[in-house]
Amino acid sequence: MLQLSFVNFRAGSYLTMEGKTDNDRFFIIQVGQVSCHHENEVPGTTPTKLGPGDFVGVIPCMSGHSQIENVVAITDVVAISVRKDQYAELITQNTAVAMKIIRAFANTMRTLNDNLTKLTLNKATVDSSDHLYNVASYYDKSGLSSIAIYAYYQYLKSCPGGFHSAEAKKRFITLKPITNAVYFETAPDLVRAYPKDTMIFSESQYGADMFIIQDGTVRITKVVDGNEVVLAVLKKGDMFGEMALLENKPRSACAIAHEACKLMVINKSNFDQMVTTQPQLISRLTVTLAERVWSMYRQLSNTLLSDPVMKMLDMMALQVEKAKVTVAKNTSYQSELSLSDLANMCGIPKEAQQVACYKLTNDPHIKIVDNKILVPDVLELLKQASFNLKQNKNR
């Protein structure tokens, strides 16, 4: 039987401390108020106050990373302490708790994504269906017709009388016989197969499905100013597209089969059933969202760095942290990212990328193997990245 404990905090005491590791529990406030703030600057965030019914410490607890903020009791506080290993049972008994946490994560992710897009790419988030044509046109010009045709289709579906509709229809008809694109429309299949370099969904497209990778890899991208920005490369077991289940808003990024992949599909109907019957899956989704929110906070810190090489080293350190690589001397990490992928993730302008990438190849913390980035010693890379952030803060 689930047994939760109550914890009392005096006014002025800390519920969580930024940077603290070994976070095996979070708190649900029952009585009182707390203030949440960041010791280290995180662009686009402001101190907040929370009260009864709110949660603190969920992100580091569920993601397994360090605390991202200080939470201080404004008044005397009574809170319920929930250990990570109790979460699945808590969901079974009170699904509303899980859904409140998940929806709070969704709201936070949407805000952080907007901030990251503005700060990293110097662009506002684009939700307009017209942007589907820009996505299609980019991949068409890049020779990736099986990706382009999907975006053309979604543009014609969303904007049948749009400014580019005639050209989009012409290109769709031309490309259709020579592509291997699949699933232009939502299908009842609970398992779908996507050939390499086909689009699963496009940014600015409305959708209602979430996916779990059963085999293969998927890259998450954005098209900005006529260039593709790779945000992540996901592997077997990873989830993506969950925002479509939680918010009735357009997709914020594209999902493309990086390799041939097999995906399990979760729609609104079976998701609602899973919330009550499969607490382990909902717990896993909470962990996935917590890791993404943690990563977004970490990426916002990266925007404070002005030197391109420092930015790229820091972004590579973030990939190591996300992968939860064992931090020990001489432990290496082979990534799936190329130098251009890393530069794009940092928002480095195209005209500055060649010089930045060349300088990075001469940095001892990075090696290139088969056009992919290898970190020969993750401990040394993390030390250097931490030093760069501190030096930048003191300037």
Residue pairs with C-beta under 8 A, 6 or more apart in sequence:
2 86
2 89
2 90
2 93
4 80
4 81
4 82
4 86
4 90
5 80
5 81
6 30
6 78
6 79
6 80
6 81
7 27
7 78
7 79
7 80
7 81
8 76
8 77
8 78
9 15
9 32
9 73
9 76
9 77
9 78
9 79
10 73
10 76
11 73
11 74
11 75
11 76
11 77
12 72
12 73
13 72
13 73
14 70
14 71
14 72
14 73
15 27
15 34
15 56
15 57
15 71
15 72
15 73
15 77
15 79
16 23
16 56
16 57
16 60
16 67
16 69
16 70
16 71
17 67
17 70
18 38
18 39
18 40
18 66
18 67
18 68
18 69
18 70
19 39
19 66
19 67
20 60
20 66
20 67
21 66
21 67
23 57
23 60
23 61
23 64
23 65
23 66
23 67
24 61
24 83
24 84
24 85
25 57
25 61
25 81
25 82
25 83
25 84
26 55
26 56
26 57
26 58
26 61
26 62
26 81
26 82
26 84
27 55
27 56
27 57
27 79
27 80
27 81
27 82
28 53
28 54
28 55
28 79
28 80
28 82
28 97
29 50
29 51
29 52
29 53
29 54
29 55
29 56
29 77
29 78
29 79
30 52
30 78
30 79
30 80
31 52
31 76
31 77
31 78
32 51
32 52
32 73
32 74
32 75
32 76
32 77
32 78
33 49
33 50
33 51
33 73
33 74
33 75
33 77
34 49
34 50
34 51
34 54
34 56
34 71
34 72
34 73
34 74
34 77
35 47
35 48
35 49
35 71
35 72
35 74
36 47
36 48
36 49
36 50
36 56
36 69
36 70
36 71
37 47
37 48
37 69
37 70
37 72
38 45
38 68
38 69
38 70
39 69
39 70
40 301
40 389
40 393
41 301
41 304
41 393
42 68
42 297
42 300
42 301
43 115
43 119
43 300
43 303
43 304
44 111
44 112
44 115
44 118
44 119
44 300
45 115
45 297
45 300
49 74
50 56
50 71
55 100
55 101
55 104
56 71
56 79
57 67
57 71
58 101
58 286
58 290
59 65
59 68
59 105
59 290
59 293
59 294
59 297
60 66
60 67
60 68
60 290
60 294
61 84
61 290
62 84
62 87
62 286
62 287
62 289
62 290
62 291
63 287
63 290
63 291
63 293
63 294
64 287
64 291
64 324
65 291
65 294
65 321
68 294
68 297
82 90
87 98
87 283
87 286
88 279
88 280
88 282
88 283
89 279
90 97
90 98
91 97
91 98
91 275
91 279
91 282
91 283
92 279
95 275
95 276
95 282
98 275
98 279
98 282
98 283
98 286
99 275
101 286
102 246
102 282
102 285
102 286
102 289
103 246
105 286
105 289
105 290
105 292
105 293
106 242
106 243
106 246
106 247
106 289
108 293
109 243
109 289
109 292
109 293
109 296
110 243
110 247
110 249
110 252
112 293
112 296
112 297
112 300
113 125
113 252
113 296
114 124
114 125
115 300
116 296
116 299
116 300
116 303
117 123
117 124
117 125
117 222
118 124
118 125
119 300
119 303
119 347
120 299
120 302
120 303
120 345
120 346
120 347
121 222
121 224
121 225
121 229
121 347
122 347
123 224
123 225
125 252
126 203
126 204
127 204
127 249
127 250
128 204
129 155
129 158
129 159
129 162
129 204
129 205
129 250
130 155
130 159
130 162
130 163
130 164
130 204
131 203
131 204
131 223
132 151
132 154
132 155
132 158
132 159
132 202
132 204
132 205
133 151
133 152
133 155
133 159
133 162
133 164
133 168
134 223
134 226
135 151
135 202
135 203
135 204
135 223
135 254
136 148
136 149
136 150
136 151
136 152
136 155
136 168
136 171
136 202
137 148
138 148
138 223
138 226
138 227
138 228
139 145
139 147
139 148
139 151
139 199
139 223
140 148
140 152
140 171
140 175
142 148
142 228
144 197
145 175
145 178
145 179
146 179
146 180
146 181
146 195
146 197
146 198
146 199
147 181
147 197
147 198
147 199
147 256
148 171
148 175
149 171
149 172
149 175
149 176
149 179
149 181
150 181
150 184
150 198
150 199
150 202
151 199
151 202
152 168
152 169
152 171
152 172
152 175
153 172
153 184
154 184
154 202
154 205
155 162
155 164
155 165
155 168
156 162
156 165
156 168
156 169
156 172
158 205
158 206
159 165
162 168
179 198
180 195
180 198
181 198
181 199
182 192
182 193
182 194
182 195
182 198
183 192
183 194
183 200
186 207
186 208
186 209
186 267
189 265
190 264
190 265
190 270
191 214
191 262
191 263
191 264
191 265
192 262
192 263
192 265
193 260
193 261
193 262
193 263
194 200
194 216
194 257
194 260
194 261
194 262
194 263
195 257
195 260
196 257
196 258
196 259
196 260
197 256
197 257
198 256
198 257
199 254
199 255
199 256
199 257
200 211
200 218
200 241
200 255
200 256
200 257
200 263
201 207
201 209
201 241
201 251
201 254
201 255
202 251
202 254
203 222
203 223
203 250
203 251
203 252
203 253
203 254
204 250
204 251
205 250
205 251
206 244
206 248
206 249
206 250
206 251
207 241
207 244
207 251
208 244
208 245
208 267
208 268
209 241
209 244
209 245
209 265
209 266
209 267
210 239
210 240
210 241
210 242
210 244
210 245
210 265
210 266
210 267
210 271
211 218
211 239
211 240
211 241
211 255
211 263
211 264
211 265
211 266
212 237
212 238
212 239
212 263
212 264
212 266
213 234
213 235
213 236
213 237
213 238
213 239
213 240
213 261
213 262
213 263
214 236
214 261
214 262
214 263
214 264
215 236
215 261
215 262
216 236
216 257
216 258
216 259
216 260
216 261
216 262
217 233
217 234
217 235
217 236
217 257
217 258
217 259
217 261
217 336
218 233
218 234
218 238
218 240
218 255
218 256
218 257
218 258
218 261
218 263
219 230
219 232
219 233
219 234
219 255
219 256
219 258
220 230
220 231
220 232
220 233
220 234
220 240
220 253
220 254
220 255
220 256
221 228
221 229
221 230
221 231
221 253
221 254
221 256
222 228
222 229
222 231
222 252
222 253
222 254
223 229
223 254
227 344
227 350
228 344
229 344
229 345
229 347
230 337
230 341
230 344
230 345
231 253
231 345
233 258
233 336
233 337
234 240
238 288
239 284
239 285
239 288
240 255
241 251
241 255
242 285
242 288
242 289
243 249
243 251
243 252
244 251
245 266
245 267
245 268
245 271
266 274
274 281
274 282
275 282
291 322
295 318
295 322
298 318
298 321
299 315
299 318
301 314
301 389
302 311
302 314
302 315
302 318
302 346
303 347
304 389
304 392
304 393
305 311
305 314
305 388
305 389
305 392
306 392
307 388
308 343
308 346
308 348
308 352
308 355
308 356
308 359
309 356
309 359
309 360
309 363
310 388
310 392
311 346
311 348
312 339
312 342
312 343
312 346
312 348
312 356
312 357
312 360
313 360
313 363
313 365
313 366
313 381
313 384
313 385
313 388
314 385
314 388
314 389
315 342
315 345
315 346
316 335
316 337
316 342
316 365
316 366
316 373
316 375
316 381
316 385
317 381
317 382
317 384
317 385
317 386
319 333
319 335
319 337
320 333
320 375
320 378
320 381
320 382
321 382
323 333
325 331
325 333
325 378
326 378
327 378
327 379
327 382
328 378
328 379
329 377
329 379
329 380
330 376
330 377
330 379
331 377
331 378
331 379
332 374
332 375
332 376
332 377
332 378
333 374
333 375
333 378
334 369
334 372
334 374
334 375
335 372
335 373
335 374
335 375
336 372
337 345
337 372
337 373
338 371
338 372
338 373
339 357
339 360
339 361
339 368
339 373
340 353
340 357
342 360
342 373
343 353
343 356
343 357
344 353
348 356
360 366
361 368
364 376
364 380
365 375
365 376
365 377
365 380
365 381
365 384
366 373
366 374
366 375
366 381
367 373
367 374
367 375
367 376
368 374
375 381
